[in-house]
Amino acid sequence: MQTVCISLGGSIVSKESGIDLSFLDRFAALLKRDKDHRFIIIVGGGNANKWYLNQVRKGIKDNMTLDAISIYFTRINALTVKGVFERERLDVHSSIVRDLETAALVSKVHKIVLMGGLVPGITTDCVGVLAAEAARANLLVNVSNTAYVYDKDPRAFKDAKPFKTMTYDQLINLAAQSDTREAKANFVFDLVGCKLAKRSGIKIAFVKDDIKEIEAAVNGKKHNGTTVQ
């Protein structure tokens, strides 16, 4: 079976209204009916992480500490996902994996491996690309609350145009404009992750948190979102 890496945006799990268990149930059902792939799923920090960092930034300015706090939130979210998957009797590895070598090894044994952040300064987007490299996977599906990559921030510019397809260099140039390396900063994709994907030829499929679209992306079919290759 082929291995697919999924970068599951933290805001999909941890919303402003709370944990989206309904989405996780539907996501678990998708993985259960998929018989062709193994999955390494990297979970982001989400709104709980954002709220907490907004509080502690009033008294903590050290970026290493802020990054470390964010990593714990990603692992809490990954544990939440793991709990839902186990309830649905999915074959998921027993712990949240904290290094790439272990992720690559246990992905050969279990259908699903869950990860959060790894080290300060490296986002879960980047972890997703690194995990894909380690597991020899050629596809990373990036699930967020936005289907497409835009030429500029669509929240600030009404004339922002979406990309259906784009090159690695186009994505790198966009990421370079906004990737500040600060914990929970908003940017299209991790700049380091972009460059790593380019060097290994890992296709990135951007997709919204719609189960049908995620399923299409996983299977390499046409989906509503941006494809980078």
N, C-alpha and C positions, 0 to 999 in steps of 0.2 A: 504493500500500500504506500502511496505517496504521502509525504508529510507536508502539511500546510501550516504556516504560522499566521496567527490572527492577533493583531494589535487591537485590543478591545478598549476603546476610550473610556476613561474613568467616569466621564459624565454620562455614559450610557448605563452604568451600574449605579452610581451614586449621583442622583439628580437633586435639584433644589428641593423637590418634594419628598425625597427619601430614596431608599433602595428600590429599584425597579424590578421586583420579583417576577412580574408578569413577563417582561422581556426575557429574563433569565430562564423561565420555564419554556418559552417558545424557542429560545436558543438551544436549550438542552434537547428539546424534541428534534430540532434540526440535526444535531450531532448524532443523536441516537439512530436516525434513519439513514445517515450517511454510512455506507459500507465500503467506501473506496479510499478513505483518507485517515491518517492520524493527524492530530492537532497539537501544536504548541501554542498556547494562548497566553498572551502577556496583557495584564490588566493595569489600567492607569489609576490615578488617585481620585479623580472626580471632585464633586462639589464639597464633600466633607473635608477633603484635603485643602481645597481652596479657602473654605471658611476658616479652617484652623490656621493656615499660613497667614491669612489677613490679620488674625489676632496676634500671633506670636511675632510678626514682623514689627509690631510696635515696640518690642523690647529686644529682639534678636536680629542682628544685621549680618551675621556670619552665614555665607551661602552654603558652606559645607554642612552646617547644622540644619539649615532649612531643607536642603536636598535630602539629608538623612531622614528628617521627619516625613517628607513626601514618600520616601521609599517604604516606610512602615505603612502608610495609608494604602499604597498600591498592594501591599501584601495582605492587608485586611480585606480589601475588595476581592483579591484573588481567593482568599479563604471563603468569602461569601459565595463566590461562583462555585467553588469546589463543593461547598455544602449542598447547594442546589443540585449539582451534577450527581453527587453521591445519593441523594434522596431519590433521584430518578434512575439509579442503578447503572450509571455510565461507568465505563472502565477508566477511571481517573487515578493518576499517581497519588500516593498517600500523603504527600507533603508539597508545599509550595517550594519549587526548586529555586536555588539561589546561585547557581553557576551554570555556565553554558555547556560544559562537558557533561555534567549530569543530565541536563535537559536533552542533549543529543542521545545519550545512552538509554535513558528510561523511555524516550519516545519510540524506541524500537520494541518496547515491551508492553506499554500501555497506549490505549487509543488517545488519551488526553493527558497533557502535561500542562500545569499552570505555573505561571511566573508573575512576579511584580517587577519592581525596579531592582537594579543590581548594585550600582555604586554611585556616589554623588557626581553630578555633572553629566550623567548619561540618562536620557529620558527613556520611557518605555517604548517609544517608537524605535529608538536606536537598539534597544534590547531585542525588539522583534526582528530587526534585520540581522543582528548578530546571531540570534537563535536560528534563523533561517540558514545562515552560513554554516553554523556548527552542525546542523542536522541535514545539510545538503538539500534543503528545500529551495524550490525555485519560485515560490509565490508567497507574498505577504499580503494579507487582506487587512486593510486599515478601516476599522468600523468606528464611526464618530457620528455626531449629530448633523453633519454636513456631507452630502453625497459627493460633491465636486470640489476640485481645487480651482480657485479663481485667480485671475490675473492680478487682482487686488482685493483687499478686504471687503466682502459684500455687505458687511454691517455698516461700513463707513461710506461706501461708494455705490450708489444705485446703478451705475453703469458697469459694474464689475461683470466680467465675462467668464463663464466656466470653460474648463478644458475637458473634452471627452477623452483625448489622448494627449500625452506630452512626453518629451524626452527626459532622461535623467538630468541633463544639463539645465533644462528649463525649470525643473523642480529645485535643483540646487540653487539656481539664481533667485528664485522666490524665497526659499528658506533663508538664504543669506541676508535678506532684507529685514527679517523679523526675529531670527533665532538669537535671543540675548543670553542664553544659557542660564537664565534665572529660573528658580523653582516655580512651576505653574504659569510660566509665561505663555501667552497665546501665539502660536506660529503654525504654519501650514504642516510642517513635518520637520523632524530633527535634522539639522544640517549634516551632522556626522553620519546619521543613518542614510541620508540621500547619497552621500559619497560611497558608503559601504555597499549600498544596493547597486550602484553603478559598477563598482569594481567586480562584483560577483554576478551581475546580470540577473538580479532578483527582481521579478515583476512585482510592482505594487499596485493593488487594486483598491482605490478609495471607494467606500460605500457607506450609505446611511444605515441607521439601525432598523432596517426593514428585513425581515427574515428571508423573504423571497429573493431580495437583492443580494444578501449575504450568500445564500445558497448558490445563486448564479455565479457570483464572483469566485467562490471556492471551486466550482466546477469548470472555471475558465470560460464561462458563457457570457454573452452580452448582458451588461447590467447598467443601471442608472448610476453613474459615477465616473471618476477619472481613472484611466489606466496609464501607468508609467512603465515604459520599457525601452 
